Amino acid sequence: MHPTVVERELELNLILSPERSIPVPARLSYHSGDPYAVHVTFHIGSDHPVNWTFARELLVEGMFRPCGHGDVRVWPTKVAGRSVVLMALSSPDGDALLEAPTTQVSAWLERTLRAVPPGSEAAQLGIDDGLAELLAPTPGCHDELWLRDPWPSDESKDGE
């Protein structure tokens, strides 16, 4: 199976105060090889973009109701009559409140959910197949090898 990548370029607003915000170009990315996560890259006019990774489920739920705690919180709201989703991000370097257009984020999320439906993420990782291979008996290996005591006792047999 080939990995699926779902990306979307969009402009977010970095909220500086209730009266002031600045546009920030961003890219939303989803990779089927990392099926539980979404990635947001902020292009802030420097040589090094800022990257955030958090649970796709958090973003999905945050489209409908406030969720998250700690470093990432997401919730829907209306600003000037339009639907937006707010993302509050906290790190040791600082905090940011970002506003994203609900329709664009929702359309991108729907594409990720079609690529890897909820509940099928573990199958994308192949964990079950890997465990089965790891735990499968090795051809030509005899069970008695596994039954022997790897640390024989120090006691001599037959009074030796």
C-alpha positions, 0 to 999 in steps of 0.5 A: 500500500502506498502512503497517502498524503493530504495537504492544504495551504491556507492562511490563518490569522494570528490573534494579537489582541481582540482588535488586531491579527496578522495573516500567517501562511500555513500548510496542513499535512496528513500522512497515512504512515502517521495516521493518528497525527496532523501536522501544521507548518507555519511560514512566518517569514524566516528560514525555518518554518514552525511545525506543530504535530497533534492528534487528528482526533483533537482537530476533528472534535475541535470543529464541533466543541471545545477540546484539548488541554495543555499545549493544544486546545481547539474550539469552534466559534463565530467571528464577524458572522463567519465560522472559524476554528480557534487553535491555542498553542502553548510551548516553552517559547510562547503562546499563540492563538490562531484562527482558521476558516472552518470550511477550509479546515473541514474540507481538508479533514474530510479528505484525511478521514476518507484516506484513513477512516477513524478506527482504521489507523492501527491497520495503517501502521501494520502493528498486528502484522509485525507482532504476528511475524515477530511471534511466529514460530521459526521453521526448524526451531525446536520447542525444547530449546525454549524449554531448557533452563538457560541458567543450569543450577550449580549443583552437580548431577549424580553426586559428581 
